[in-house]
Amino acid sequence: MEKKVIVEGVEAVFKRLGPGKAIKFFQSMGLSKGDSVKEIESITEKMSKEDIMKGIRKSRRA
């Protein structure tokens, strides 16, 4: 159950902040495990290419 809550929380942060700001947020909180590529891949693996591109465009405007 705890893992599910963590996954839901991470997904919510990525959805709300976008990939760039979410990574910065987790890094500032000291939650990065050191391999940001694997972290991003694990979080975005369920997202469609269109969702990822929307997130990128949104973060560029911010």
N, C-alpha and C positions, 0 to 999 in steps of 0.2 A: 504494500500500500504506500509506504513512504517513497519508494522510487517513482511510483505513478504521480504522486503529488509534486515531486521535484521536476519530473518531465513536463507536467502541465504548467508549472511555474516558469520554467525556462522558455517553453513555447509562448507563453503569454508575454514575457518580456521581449522576446524577439518580434512578436507580432506588433506590440505597442511601440517599441523603440526602433525597430528595423535592425538589420544585421550589424551595421557599423557601431551604432550607439549601444546595442546590447552587449557586444564584445567589450567595448570600453567600460560599460557598467560592471560586467563580471570581473574584468581585470582590476578595476578600482576597488572592488569588494574583496579582492584576493581569492576569487573563486576559479581562476584559470588553472588548468592542470598543465599548462605549458605547451600543448599542441593545439593551437587555435584552429588549424585546418581540420583536424579530426573532430573537434568540438562543433565547428560549423557544419560539417558534413552530417554528424549525428543528429543535429537539430533540424537541419533543412532537408533531410532525406525524404520526408513525407510531403514536402512542399512541391508544387508544380513549378516548372520553369517560369511560367507567367507570374506566379506569386513571388518568386525570387526576384524577377526583373522589376516588378512593382515596388518591392521593398528597396531595391537599389536606387531606383528613380526617386522614391520618396526620401531616402536618406541623403541623396545629393542635393535636394531642394532645401533640406533643413539646415 
